[in-house]
Amino acid sequence: MTFLSQAIAVLAVAPVNDGEELTGVARWAVDLMNGFGAPGAGIAIFVENVFPPIPSEIILPLAGLAASRGDLQLAEVLLWTTAGSMLGAILLYSLGALLGAERLRAIARRIPLLKVSDIDKSVAWFDRHGAKAVFFGRMLPIFRSLISIPAGITRLNLLLFALLTFLGSSIWNSLFVLAGYLLGENWKVVGPFAEVLQYLVIGAVLLLIVIFVVRRVREGAPVEE
C-alpha cells in the first residue's frame, strides 16, 4: 500500500466536521509529497500561507507521518515546510507593501463605519508592536498568514520580518510535524486541539468586530474628509 492510500485510509476514520473537503486537501498534499518528496510539503505549506483556509494542521502532521515511515527525511521536512512558510509570508508582505498605508486610507474612506483615523491608529500600533505581532502571529491560525500584510503596509524592516517569520514558523511547523512523527498512525488526535485553537481565534475576532460595529454605530460614524 502506498503512503497516499495509507494516509487516505487514516483520514477515513478521522473525526472531522467536513470529511469530504478535508480528505481532498489531505489527498492533494500527499500527492505533492509523493511526487516531489519533502519539497512537496514545502509547496503545500507555501500555498497554505497564501490561502489560509487550507489547514496546515493537516498537512504538517501528514508530513511528519511520512517521515516516521521513512518516506521522507524529518530534517528535510522541517527545512522545506519552513521555507514554504517564509516564501508565502514574503509574498503577502510584498502585497502589503504595494498596497501601502495611503491606499488603505483611501479604501477606508469608502467603507461604511470605518474612519481614516482607524487606519492611522492601526499603523501606529503596528509601528510599536509589529515585531511581537509577527512572531506570535505566526503561531496562530489565520493570523499566521494575514499578519504579513500589515507588516508590509507599515514597511517593517524586511530582514527583521524574515527573521521573526523564520523563528515563529519554525516553532509552529516543528510542533505539528513532530506530532505526526511521534504519534504515527495516531497523528489525527492533534486535530481536535488545533480546531479548538482555531475556534478560539475566530471567536475572538468576531467578538472584536461586533464590539467595533456597535461602538461605531452608537457614535454615528461621522465621515472624515
C-alpha positions as CSV (number, residue, x, y, z in Angstrom):
1,M,0.0,0.0,0.0
2,T,1.4,3.4,-1.0
3,F,1.8,6.3,1.5
4,L,-1.1,8.0,-0.3
5,S,-3.6,5.2,0.2
6,Q,-2.4,4.7,3.8
7,A,-3.0,8.4,4.5
8,I,-6.4,8.4,3.0
9,A,-7.3,5.3,5.0
10,V,-6.3,7.1,8.2
11,L,-8.4,10.1,7.2
12,A,-11.4,8.0,6.5
13,V,-11.8,7.3,10.3
14,A,-10.6,10.7,11.5
15,P,-13.3,12.8,13.3
16,V,-13.8,15.9,11.2
17,N,-16.7,18.2,10.5
18,D,-16.4,18.2,6.8
19,G,-14.7,15.0,5.9
20,E,-15.0,15.4,2.1
21,E,-13.3,18.7,2.0
22,L,-10.6,17.8,4.5
23,T,-9.8,14.5,2.7
24,G,-9.5,16.4,-0.5
25,V,-6.9,18.8,1.0
26,A,-5.0,15.9,2.5
27,R,-5.0,13.9,-0.7
28,W,-3.7,16.9,-2.6
29,A,-0.9,17.5,0.0
30,V,0.1,13.8,0.0
31,D,0.1,13.8,-3.8
32,L,2.6,16.6,-3.7
33,M,4.8,14.8,-1.2
34,N,4.6,11.6,-3.3
35,G,5.5,13.5,-6.4
36,F,8.2,15.9,-5.1
37,G,9.2,14.5,-1.7
38,A,10.0,16.9,1.1
39,P,9.8,19.9,-1.3
40,G,6.2,18.9,-2.0
41,A,5.5,19.5,1.7
42,G,7.1,22.9,1.3
43,I,4.9,23.7,-1.7
44,A,1.8,22.7,0.2
45,I,2.7,25.0,3.1
46,F,3.5,27.9,0.7
47,V,0.0,27.6,-0.8
48,E,-1.5,27.3,2.7
49,N,0.2,30.5,3.7
50,V,-1.2,32.4,0.8
51,F,-4.7,30.8,1.1
52,P,-5.3,30.5,4.9
53,P,-8.4,28.3,4.7
54,I,-6.1,25.4,3.7
55,P,-5.3,23.7,7.1
56,S,-1.6,23.4,7.9
57,E,-2.8,21.4,10.9
58,I,-3.5,18.5,8.5
59,I,-0.5,19.0,6.1
60,L,2.2,19.2,8.7
61,P,1.3,16.1,10.7
62,L,0.9,14.1,7.4
63,A,4.5,15.2,6.5
64,G,5.6,14.0,10.0
65,L,3.8,10.7,9.5
66,A,5.6,10.2,6.2
67,A,8.9,10.9,7.9
68,S,8.2,8.4,10.7
69,R,7.7,5.7,8.0
70,G,10.9,6.6,6.3
71,D,9.3,8.0,3.1
72,L,10.7,11.4,3.9
73,Q,13.6,12.7,6.0
74,L,12.5,14.6,9.1
75,A,15.1,17.3,8.8
76,E,14.2,17.9,5.1
77,V,10.5,18.1,6.0
78,L,11.2,20.8,8.7
79,L,13.5,22.7,6.4
80,W,11.2,22.7,3.4
81,T,8.0,23.5,5.3
82,T,9.7,26.4,7.0
83,A,11.0,27.6,3.6
84,G,7.4,27.4,2.2
85,S,6.1,29.4,5.2
86,M,8.7,32.1,4.6
87,L,8.1,32.4,0.9
88,G,4.4,32.7,1.4
89,A,4.9,35.3,4.1
90,I,7.2,37.3,2.0
91,L,4.7,37.3,-0.9
92,L,2.0,38.6,1.4
93,Y,4.4,41.2,2.8
94,S,5.1,42.3,-0.7
95,L,1.4,42.7,-1.4
96,G,1.0,44.8,1.7
97,A,3.9,47.0,0.7
98,L,2.4,47.5,-2.7
99,L,-0.9,48.4,-1.1
100,G,0.6,50.9,1.3
101,A,-0.9,53.0,4.1
102,E,-2.1,55.7,1.7
103,R,-4.2,53.3,-0.5
104,L,-5.5,51.7,2.7
105,R,-6.7,55.2,3.9
106,A,-8.4,55.8,0.6
107,I,-10.2,52.4,0.9
108,A,-11.2,53.2,4.4
109,R,-12.9,56.4,3.2
110,R,-15.2,54.3,1.0
111,I,-16.2,51.7,3.7
112,P,-19.1,52.3,6.0
113,L,-18.3,52.6,9.7
114,L,-14.6,52.9,9.0
115,K,-12.6,56.1,9.6
116,V,-9.2,57.2,8.3
117,S,-8.2,57.6,11.9
118,D,-8.8,53.8,12.4
119,I,-6.1,53.1,9.8
120,D,-3.7,55.7,11.4
121,K,-4.2,54.1,14.8
122,S,-3.6,50.6,13.4
123,V,-0.5,51.7,11.6
124,A,0.8,53.4,14.8
125,W,0.1,50.3,16.9
126,F,1.9,48.1,14.4
127,D,4.9,50.5,14.4
128,R,5.1,50.0,18.1
129,H,4.3,46.3,18.4
130,G,4.9,44.9,14.9
131,A,7.8,42.7,15.7
132,K,6.0,40.9,18.5
133,A,2.8,40.7,16.4
134,V,4.7,39.0,13.6
135,F,6.5,36.5,15.8
136,F,3.5,35.4,17.9
137,G,1.1,35.8,15.0
138,R,3.0,33.1,13.1
139,M,1.7,30.6,15.7
140,L,-2.0,31.5,15.5
141,P,-4.4,30.1,12.9
142,I,-5.5,32.6,10.3
143,F,-3.3,35.3,11.7
144,R,-0.1,33.4,10.8
145,S,-0.8,34.3,7.2
146,L,-2.6,37.6,7.5
147,I,-0.1,39.2,9.8
148,S,2.3,39.5,6.9
149,I,0.1,42.1,5.1
150,P,0.2,44.8,7.8
151,A,3.9,44.2,8.2
152,G,4.3,45.1,4.5
153,I,1.9,48.0,4.8
154,T,4.0,49.5,7.6
155,R,7.2,48.5,5.9
156,L,8.5,46.6,8.9
157,N,12.2,46.0,8.2
158,L,12.4,43.1,5.8
159,L,15.3,41.4,7.4
160,L,13.7,41.6,10.8
161,F,10.4,40.4,9.3
162,A,12.2,37.4,7.7
163,L,13.9,36.5,10.9
164,L,10.8,36.7,13.0
165,T,8.8,34.8,10.4
166,F,11.5,32.1,10.4
167,L,11.5,31.7,14.2
168,G,7.7,31.7,14.5
169,S,7.2,29.4,11.6
170,S,9.9,27.0,12.8
171,I,8.1,26.6,16.1
172,W,4.7,26.2,14.6
173,N,5.8,23.8,11.8
174,S,8.0,21.7,14.2
175,L,5.2,21.3,16.7
176,F,2.9,19.7,14.1
177,V,5.5,17.9,12.1
178,L,6.9,16.3,15.2
179,A,3.4,15.5,16.5
180,G,2.8,13.5,13.3
181,Y,6.3,11.9,13.5
182,L,5.9,10.8,17.2
183,L,2.3,9.9,17.1
184,G,2.5,7.9,13.9
185,E,-0.9,6.5,12.9
186,N,-2.5,8.4,15.9
187,W,-1.5,11.7,14.4
188,K,-5.1,12.6,14.0
189,V,-5.5,13.3,17.7
190,V,-3.8,16.6,17.1
191,G,-6.7,17.8,15.0
192,P,-9.2,18.5,17.8
193,F,-6.7,20.6,19.7
194,A,-5.8,22.7,16.7
195,E,-9.5,23.0,15.9
196,V,-10.2,24.4,19.4
197,L,-7.4,26.9,19.0
198,Q,-8.8,28.0,15.6
199,Y,-12.3,28.4,17.0
200,L,-11.0,30.5,19.9
201,V,-9.2,32.8,17.4
202,I,-12.2,33.1,15.2
203,G,-14.5,33.7,18.2
204,A,-12.2,36.5,19.5
205,V,-12.1,38.1,16.1
206,L,-15.8,38.0,15.7
207,L,-16.3,39.4,19.2
208,L,-13.9,42.3,18.4
209,I,-15.8,43.0,15.2
210,V,-19.1,43.1,16.9
211,I,-17.8,45.5,19.6
212,F,-16.3,47.7,17.0
213,V,-19.5,47.8,14.9
214,V,-21.7,48.5,18.0
215,R,-19.5,51.3,19.1
216,R,-19.2,52.9,15.7
217,V,-23.0,52.7,15.2
218,R,-23.6,54.5,18.5
219,E,-21.0,57.2,17.6
220,G,-22.8,57.7,14.3
221,A,-19.5,57.1,12.4
222,P,-19.1,60.7,11.0
223,V,-17.4,60.8,7.6
224,E,-13.9,62.1,7.6
225,E,-12.7,64.1,4.6
